[in-house]
């Protein structure tokens, strides 16, 4: 009996005649042997623990161009590919299509062992990407790409693909679907004589058609259906029962049974049904993928983060939406604002933090000419930057979704697949065994019933309900100027029964009205006050500054949340804020008013009043929400305006609230069993936004992306809040409806399958039909009467 062919110890392929045999084992090629030795030398043999055949074959590596990554030595290309630079580490994201299992993830997160210039690496199995932090003074982009390729994970480095680019996974799916469709079409033609004749075919023709059916079925099994078997095998090997297991078992039973019938001449088999089953399963998978891709398109292209930035136009400032920025624009980014696009520093020096990029909030010094990546946050003084690349909304959304800021638990509706899938699979296998036993000894019917049960008992529609519905919700709200961090936020919004509002910047806007009691402040002092105020994104500071320029000598800026801002402007010590704040650097006049905003310049003081007119329509909006929710007004201002808001809030108003006071109020309502929505500007109420069940940050002419908030909303869209909350409740109802439809489908389908009334081919047709029904319900119901906004 001939010996079984040796399998490669690295990738699991057959070694063949050109295999390499060493003391460590057999390998299909010298590349696999080299990678194996490399892993052993760096103490990474644990790579094979999760999956003994996890390695990627290196057979074709020797035929590739050795200089294919030379383009990465070009500084212009490197600038385009690098996501950000924090002064020590640069960050780059590579697409690695061959990333496919837990072992790959583990290995790609050990890249620092291979190159001392690598600080850390993070792999994403779903996106098939690896993000690397590296030191440009110790290694290069080219070296990183070549190291990945040497390990079998050749990266795709054409970072900015065209809109028409089709991902490799989608191309593979089309090829598999095309092969299955071609096979099933021909196999149906071969079956026509048998069905149309009404009598047994001539044995010679029968053998010919059987042989042709087998010839077409084998590629369908080996190529078109490979993903189903691969996923099922991975599940079994990892001792986890997933939804792929019953599908793969049903396909295997149908193919083996058909092959047995043909070889033993006991029947014609079901190979045409087998090919049709794979074809319709792939159609269902394609429609699912298209639905997810559409959601991703809406998220990244149609739903813009409602942020704006100051653009220098001569000596004055103008506000511009970040999606309208172009390379060459000079922007002024204030403290706490994020840099919206890759840019070059024009000022002599400055400080940033990379909390959105790395999760670390310590200041990093930057010098004139340094490139500052999108997502960096300004610390200290405002900085003038020149835009190098257009804004990437998908990149900003990714930074906002940094796991460092994601602390709230997932809603049970979004994890139904993980909760339900394993038990459902076990139940499906048990029902299939019961059906086989019930129809025995009729082997033919037993095999048909078993296959039908395994195929139809698939909760694909159940697992699609939440992501499709919530994805559509994200896209529709984004188009209305309401940007959700994650889909699950809509489910949290649906449970809200208590709403807390900040006042200035939310219910009301700040406007520079008449300035009074300047006392010793002359026009030059007043200009200094305005220039210092321009360093802050607080609504009062923005109103005071107007379009004031920020050029000149401004240093040592320090802002105390809820109190004021101080710094040195043209060598003069300037402070603006509450009376208690300014009194620390200057003596206020006897009998001063604590309700005014005060300013001092080198000890000279003055006070002024700012009008805070109601934001259009917000009094009516707050009153409407108060009819169905418990509403609170939490303001840091004095209580002179309490009568103005009493109709909307009654006695639930709190004034002179410090940030910690707002936080305590939110926590107290949660302790009483309430689900709290907090709405503010994200500055004086960041703690309350983070603690609330849902936090909404209002964006007005700023590029401030609040890490703790769950929603960013344009100020002029706040009147949509009642519609947004109704829409969120509808999203939850639609998910529940889809669950009910899916359960009814499975109950009816399993009943028909167990009673022998459904063929495997019929079940394969019903599967994508059920999925399409759920997709249609989710998308259709969520697009009808969705909140609308104009002026995007």
ABEGO torsion letter per residue (X at the ends): XBBBBBBBAAAGBBAEAABBBBAAEBBABAAAAAAAAAAAAAGAAAAAAABAAABBBAAAAAABBAAAAAAAABAAAAAAABABBAGABBBBBBBBAABABAAAAAAAAAAAAABAABABBBBBAAAGBBBBBBBAAABBAAAAAAAAAAAGBBBBABABBBAABBBAAAAAAAAAAAAAAAAAAAAAAAAAAAAAAGBBBBAAAAAAAAAAAAAAAAAAAAAAAAAAAAAAAAAAAAGBBBAAAAAAAAAAAAAAAAAAAAAAGAEAEAAAAAAAAAAAAAAAAAAAAAAAAAAAAAAAAABBBBBBBBBBBEABBBBBBAAABBBGBBBBBBBGBBBABBBBBABABBBBBAAAAAGBABBBBBBBGBBBBBGBBBBEBBBBBBBABBBBAAAAAAAAABAAABABBBBAAAAAAAAAAAAAAAAAAAAAAAAAAAAOABAAAAAAAAAAAAAABBAAAAAAAAAAAAAAAAAAAAAAGBBBABAAAAAAAAABABBBBBABGAABBBBBBBBBGAEABBAAAAAAAAAAAAABABAAAAAAAEABBABEBBBGBBBBBGAEBBBBBGGBBBBBEBAAAAAAABBBBBGBBAABBBBBBGGBBBBBBBBBBBBBGAAAAAAAAAAABBBBBBBABBAAAAAAAAAAAEABBBBGBBAAAAAAAAAAAAAAGBBBBBBBAGAAAAAAAAABABBBBBBBGBABBBAABABBBBAAAAAAAAAAAAAAAAAAAAAAAAAAAAAAAAAAAAAAAAAGABBAAAAAAAAAAAAAAAAAAAAAAAABGBBBBBGX
